[in-house]
């Protein structure tokens, strides 16, 4: 009997606590204003939320479009197993971005103004429209998992509707949806870089460059597979479903190529602009530059080029983590650390700013946990088994 | 004709009547501050202070200068805030002012981040906050009045007029003034592609804390990137559709070949 008793769900309890801790500052924010819960000021109007939730959140959700494109458009069946988790985390990532914006915006109840008042010259407008559309695309891409679960449900409420109808509809739309996802992602991943093009006087020369949008896009593509390795290793730990090492190492093998292009572009751009010397002279910002390049680009290129590292679950996980860490470093650099503040101000995130972001991440993790419990996350195999069973019967 | 204001720091006496006039006309509340050891007050501009006089003590060309220079929105010819605003709440009017429409604003604060002069400010202490900044008294100008600060200035340090004429006037002052009265530069003539507000000073502008900015409009690169968006959209969509078509075709051919091989295998 004692052995059958369930263990106390530590993970879920901690996540729930974090969600509640994040909700409290949100309530205070809506009553007393942004100044009350944040250290944001006129000197640093964009802080932790924009750097972490928007810039890192969108980039780290890139696994959704890189994997979907790779599997369905480039026809790499091998990676089918990771498609659903990748699309789900991307969807949750974007939902998180939108939720964070509902906290960060001064007038969140007017967020829909972006739909009716167009300023087509604003990179932020492009980001807004793409994020909005792409979140819908991701929801549709993931919806078959929900429909499948509903169609198998024994609850009488769900029995009255034939869930195979929407399922078939989405299946026919699948390829157009994936193409739309790739197009929208290309546009807004790069537009997040275009947003910073408006700041040639405040963003440090080491980062400010006309090719910033391309850098943003390539680094997002590189972090896509890295993020999938990172997450699937963690979900293996928690939920037990083990991915074949061959899938992981295949994903890992692509990363050095993409990062190589990224590094060449970054260095080439600095050389063409004639600012390459700044990487040695521009102290202290050059330390940040070297930090992100070594952690997120050079080390992963070396490590993931080695088969001995790619074929080992632990090592490939840590190498992929470096890519993720380097990208976070880079996005914090361009959107906060290397972006000059107005004179007379200082900024360090208030604990309530961080609590809100942490709470939102905990939200996403709870949804992932629920999805693994309730939804067919690794659908293909089950289907094949079913079909095979059907045929033999 | 585009309007502008010429600020002649050599004529300013630091009385700060412009600050008071600005608060009166825009119905802005006073701010509680503490003594910072200077006549300058408040220490920073905010959503409730659209303009202030900066007091700077510097030595230049072996001479001591106590310079008073007025800060407010520069009303750029190619404003980053207008380009940045997601909903087009900020607008550059043909007659000069960069104005703000709070019925559109969603409070994203991109204008604050984008502005090279650090001008738009936010009502951080309010639950329903807006962006606030100098409007160049667009409302007064509509009624053929000069901006409140210009009207109140007792020494003529602020001169309101046609932008081009003001540049000519500034050049004339630099040329005709006795030696070293003015530093030979009109700040705002070429900075970030030109601004409606122009400055003359007895000392170099970086000594007064003016940002050293280039002559190119800050919006140039972002504009170019945004103009490529339709092409990227069509291009990526085409390439991805093409890729899908190709990989599917290759797969079909492979399957066909396989089945033929099987057939021939069976017949043999």
Interface residues (C-beta under 8 A of the other chain):
Chain A: X30 X31 X32 X33 X34 X35 X36 X40 X41 X42 X43 X45 X46 X69 X72 X73 X74 X75 X101 X104 X105 X106 X107 X108 X110 X111 X113 X114 X117 X118 X119 X120 X121 X122 X123 X124 X125 X126 X128 X175 X178 X179 X182 X183 X186 X187 X190 X191 X193 X194 X195 X197 X198 X199 X200 X201 X202 X210 X213 X339 X342 X343 X344 X345
Chain B: X43 X44 X45 X46 X47 X80 X83 X84 X85 X86 X87 X88 X89 X104 X105 X106 X107 X108 X109 X110 X112 X113 X114 X116 X118 X121 X122 X123 X124 X125 X126 X127 X128 X129 X130 X131 X192 X209 X211 X213 X214 X216 X218 X219 X221 X222 X223 X224 X225 X226 X229 X232 X233 X236 X237 X240 X241 X243 X244 X247 X248 X250 X251
